[in-house]
Amino acid sequence: MDMIRIGVIGTGSISGMHLNAYRNNPQTVVYAVCDLNEERARVAAAEYGAEKVYTDYRALLADSGVDAVSICTWNNSHAEISIAALKAGKHVLVEKPLCRTLEEAVQVQQAVEESGKILQVGFVRRYDANVQLLQKLAGAGEFGEIYYAKATTLRRLGNPGGWFSDIERSGGGPLIDIGVHVIDLCWYLMGRPKPVSVSANTYRKLGNRANVENLSFYKAADYDAANNTVEDLANALIRFENGASLLVDVSFTLHAKEDGRSVSLYGEKGGFEIDPETVIVSERANTIVNIYPQTDHKGFDFNSAFQNEIDHFTHCVQSGSQPLSPVQDGVAIMRILSGIYESAAKREEVKL
Ligand SMILES: NC(=O)c1ccc[n+]([C@@H]2O[C@H](COP(=O)([O-])OP(=O)(O)OC[C@H]3O[C@@H](n4cnc5c(N)ncnc54)[C@H](O)[C@@H]3O)[C@@H](O)[C@H]2O)c1
């Protein structure tokens, strides 16, 4: 295959990261775009030189000029469009979360297996250079067995509204939107242990706080504060078969002094932090040392991680090799997320 012709489905906020990265990749060309909002699709097509503009993803998938697609739509269509794309013989890069439920995730996995096509889940944080460095060190046994991880992404004010806060279209609130990133990151760096149970809580106490003035925050392309049917806070303790555990809390809004972001993992021989910046904790000559790797970015760098993600997808499509974030991992993360929502609803620990 020479140039890979890309179709981008959903041309809202995050699509720009995909479109830019495809434009920068010498092996890909943005051939088609699609959005329910035709004007939005036309603007993207003009900016990125796409030949074709669609408002129905089925028409884009029927176009034999498309080799591979990026799915950047609301979560409620991820499974449906992924399955249709695989059936149409296209390779798929689908944004996180893979879908809304475990049932949908299993259906997507089945479609991947039947099609033999590539499906990469957009766990963009895995593609950050610092994370790849830490993964290399963890794989080499630098930290020993990682038995505890702790992840926090607390927004004091940051419910994006629109589809994000409509449970039908999103599948959930901060847990499925931002929690998915850090849960996946910890699980991946812990060596993908088998989850066995979760104990969790979700809260809908504060609403979306659209009344708050003088502070700006990220909003969906079609912002609408009227419909808010998702949790505003979730916390969970996830236990793994090997005895390791992961403690996580995430919010869209909370009466917190400031936003809080931290991701830390602890092993028998050493530990490390990823958020807010990369640091390795170790012992040398009976002394605790904090080591700051000298890399281009101290913490997560959105632009380069997206470029790496798209370059990796391109490489997988060309070589037929399996992606770093395959569908099986998307299913495993959906199992954890679904377990968290189930545990919170039942107000008890659930087995996975
Ligand atoms: N990797 C990341 O860090 C990251 C960041 C933000 C969003 N996301 C994910 O990207 C996806 C999109 O988020 P966003 O912030 O761009 O939302 P958005 O609302 O800004 O854009 C979504 C676009 O998809 C279009 N759309 C929805 N359903 C469609 C369909 N069936 N066919 C065609 N177009 C459709 C909408 O009209 C809209 O223009 C979500 O799954 C979200 O979780 C990932």
The ligand as an SDF file (V2000), in Angstrom:
LIG
                    3D

 44 48  0  0  0  0  0  0  0  0999 V2000
   -7.9550   11.3330   23.3000 N   0  0  0  0  0  0  0  0  0  0  0  0
   -8.3370   12.4240   23.9460 C   0  0  0  0  0  0  0  0  0  0  0  0
   -7.5910   12.9880   24.7540 O   0  0  0  0  0  0  0  0  0  0  0  0
   -9.7110   12.9740   23.6910 C   0  0  0  0  0  0  0  0  0  0  0  0
  -10.0020   14.3180   24.0060 C   0  0  0  0  0  0  0  0  0  0  0  0
  -11.2940   14.7900   23.7300 C   0  0  0  0  0  0  0  0  0  0  0  0
  -12.2610   13.9360   23.1900 C   0  0  0  0  0  0  0  0  0  0  0  0
  -11.9470   12.6260   22.9230 N   0  0  0  0  0  0  0  0  0  0  0  0
  -12.9560   11.7040   22.3750 C   0  0  0  0  0  0  0  0  0  0  0  0
  -13.2340   12.0860   21.0230 O   0  0  0  0  0  0  0  0  0  0  0  0
  -14.6210   11.9000   20.7330 C   0  0  0  0  0  0  0  0  0  0  0  0
  -15.2030   13.2220   20.2390 C   0  0  0  0  0  0  0  0  0  0  0  0
  -15.0420   14.2020   21.2490 O   0  0  0  0  0  0  0  0  0  0  0  0
  -15.0300   15.7830   20.8780 P   0  0  0  0  0  0  0  0  0  0  0  0
  -14.5160   16.4830   22.0780 O   0  0  0  0  0  0  0  0  0  0  0  0
  -14.3530   15.9960   19.5770 O   0  0  0  0  0  0  0  0  0  0  0  0
  -16.6040   16.0590   20.7460 O   0  0  0  0  0  0  0  0  0  0  0  0
  -17.3140   17.1910   19.8680 P   0  0  0  0  0  0  0  0  0  0  0  0
  -18.6870   17.2700   20.3530 O   0  0  0  0  0  0  0  0  0  0  0  0
  -16.4700   18.4100   19.8680 O   0  0  0  0  0  0  0  0  0  0  0  0
  -17.2710   16.5760   18.3840 O   0  0  0  0  0  0  0  0  0  0  0  0
  -17.9580   15.4000   18.0190 C   0  0  0  0  0  0  0  0  0  0  0  0
  -18.4160   15.5530   16.5880 C   0  0  0  0  0  0  0  0  0  0  0  0
  -18.9470   14.2790   16.1450 O   0  0  0  0  0  0  0  0  0  0  0  0
  -20.0880   14.5290   15.3440 C   0  0  0  0  0  0  0  0  0  0  0  0
  -20.8840   13.2990   15.3280 N   0  0  0  0  0  0  0  0  0  0  0  0
  -21.5050   12.7040   16.3650 C   0  0  0  0  0  0  0  0  0  0  0  0
  -22.0850   11.5630   15.9790 N   0  0  0  0  0  0  0  0  0  0  0  0
  -21.8340   11.4150   14.6510 C   0  0  0  0  0  0  0  0  0  0  0  0
  -22.1670   10.4340   13.6790 C   0  0  0  0  0  0  0  0  0  0  0  0
  -22.8840    9.3630   13.9930 N   0  0  0  0  0  0  0  0  0  0  0  0
  -21.7240   10.6190   12.4030 N   0  0  0  0  0  0  0  0  0  0  0  0
  -20.9940   11.7070   12.0730 C   0  0  0  0  0  0  0  0  0  0  0  0
  -20.6390   12.6800   12.9600 N   0  0  0  0  0  0  0  0  0  0  0  0
  -21.0550   12.5280   14.2400 C   0  0  0  0  0  0  0  0  0  0  0  0
  -20.7740   15.7220   15.9980 C   0  0  0  0  0  0  0  0  0  0  0  0
  -21.6300   16.3820   15.1220 O   0  0  0  0  0  0  0  0  0  0  0  0
  -19.5480   16.5650   16.4120 C   0  0  0  0  0  0  0  0  0  0  0  0
  -19.2030   17.5000   15.4140 O   0  0  0  0  0  0  0  0  0  0  0  0
  -15.2500   11.3790   22.0160 C   0  0  0  0  0  0  0  0  0  0  0  0
  -15.3410    9.9750   21.9740 O   0  0  0  0  0  0  0  0  0  0  0  0
  -14.2700   11.7790   23.1230 C   0  0  0  0  0  0  0  0  0  0  0  0
  -14.2810   10.8870   24.2150 O   0  0  0  0  0  0  0  0  0  0  0  0
  -10.6920   12.1580   23.1390 C   0  0  0  0  0  0  0  0  0  0  0  0
  1  2  1  0
  2  3  2  0
  2  4  1  0
  4  5  1  0
  4 44  2  0
  5  6  2  0
  6  7  1  0
  7  8  2  0
  8  9  1  0
  8 44  1  0
  9 10  1  0
  9 42  1  0
 10 11  1  0
 11 12  1  0
 11 40  1  0
 12 13  1  0
 13 14  1  0
 14 15  2  0
 14 16  1  0
 14 17  1  0
 17 18  1  0
 18 19  2  0
 18 20  1  0
 18 21  1  0
 21 22  1  0
 22 23  1  0
 23 24  1  0
 23 38  1  0
 24 25  1  0
 25 26  1  0
 25 36  1  0
 26 27  1  0
 26 35  1  0
 27 28  2  0
 28 29  1  0
 29 30  1  0
 29 35  2  0
 30 31  1  0
 30 32  2  0
 32 33  1  0
 33 34  2  0
 34 35  1  0
 36 37  1  0
 36 38  1  0
 38 39  1  0
 40 41  1  0
 40 42  1  0
 42 43  1  0
M  CHG  2   8   1  16  -1
M  END
$$$$
